[in-house]
Amino acid sequence: MNLKDCTAVVTGASSGLGAEFARQLAPLAKALALVARREAELIALGEELHRTHPALRIVTVPCDLADEEQRGQLPGHLASLGLRVNVLINNAGVGDYGPFAEGAWPRIAPMLDVNITALTHLTHLFLPDLKTYAPSGILNVSSLAGEMPIPDFAVYAAGKAYVSRFSEALRLELRADGIAVCVLCPGPVKTGFGAVAERPGETTPKMSSAYLTKERIVRAGLFGLEKGRARVFPGIIVRATSLLVNLLPMPILRVVMGRRPRRPRSVL
């Protein structure tokens, strides 16, 4: 897999890791399709990239990935613009931190729609193109959270576990078709994700020693895709944590995760 002169789709491109994927792909790619809900942010990013890379073709596509009809139109729309996609970066994701029983379903449902359903659907939609224009690649953004059951982050962590296992299986299926599949599993990163995921009165656990910049995380993900890596855990602490978690027997892991920091609960 070589990213030179690729045509890439990046979801969740309006901010955070998605915008950084676009910035790091810009010097390499022939064309970028930037997909996210927030149109103004997409346009601003597109203008920024065009100033620094005037030869790069940039298409901005406002799209609510939780909406099946909108995401279903994406491949046809890009094909009508003459884009032949050979790299798909499924980066879009949302979180919700707090006890599952106290969660609002209108907040949980879109998380399932974006983190699991949209990622799976988009992969299915773009696979015919990826097979046609091989060598090609899929980079799915998962998380270190997918390696363990995390109370108060139950749905998000379970969804990322799905992304990791789905990517591993897909990699085996598509190897003969010349399609590289890599899953990026970062630990904490300073983007707006945590602030959006937190409910009022809740604070996500902080692993300050494990924080990496979004630039380093994205660079590791793109490098892993090009090198045919199955899974990328950026940073020594994140890699070590993943290894430890996978070595621990589940009974011990349950004890460890059950001792997470909790905010005081009022007793009625």
CORHUJO-V565124 format. One line per field, one symbol per residue. phi: phi as a letter, one per 40 degrees, with the letter a starting at -180 (. if undefined). A space follows every 10 residues. Layout:
phi: ???
This chain:
phi: .bccgcbbbb cgccafcccc dccccdcbcc abbbbacccc cccccdcccc ccbccccbbb bcaccccccc cccccccccc cgcbcbbbbc bdabbabidd ccccdcccdc cccccbccdc ccccccddcc ccbccaabbb cbaddccacb dgbccccccc cddccdcccc dcccdccgbc bbbcbcccac bccccccccd gbbcdbbdcc cbccccccdc cccccccgcc abbcgccccc ccccdccccd dcccccccbc cbccbcbc
